[in-house]
Amino acid sequence: MQRRILRPITGPLTELFDNPVDYLQESPTTFTFVVEWDDQEIEYEVEFDHLGEHEWDVEFRTWDVPGSSIGIVNFGDAAVTGQVFSTVMTIIKDFVDRNTVRALSFSAKAESRVSLYKAMVRRFARSMGWEMVARKTRRGATIFTVGEQDYLPEST
């Protein structure tokens, strides 16, 4: 597949953080983008894993920050953090618009991110006319699932 540069879409998601950066579609299910922080470029990857029928898992991560293999690091800079989250949400919206998606899930391992993710996901779900379910795993992570009611797990 040929790599192509995609421009961020606009719409309801821009209310969250309205400064997404440009991103590349590396494959049908993998996207990358770069943010600048502290005189370095940090590359992120957003990947969609097919779980079944019209259900997908979403992961985003970076390996460009020493000691981090997670989606976001504490930049201490709200503008950069906003760019990361805004771009991830824009990529998710674009993926949903281009594919038959009935449900998406992702997890928050750090308790400090659960409230932020919950607020962002609720807003995203409403913008899509979807519902959201959040549930804790035995290991303490929170799994968020958004989608059409028939595709959501039972809440616990």
Buried (B, 14 or more C-beta within 10 A) or exposed (E): EEEEEBEBEEEEBBEBBEBBBEBBBBEEBEBBBBBEBEEEEBEBBBBBEEEEEBBBBBEBBBEBBEEBEBBBBEBEEEEBBBBBBBBBBBBBBBBBEEEEBBBBBBBBEBEEBBEBBBEBBBBBBEBBEBBBBBEEEEEEBBBBBBBBEEBBEEEE
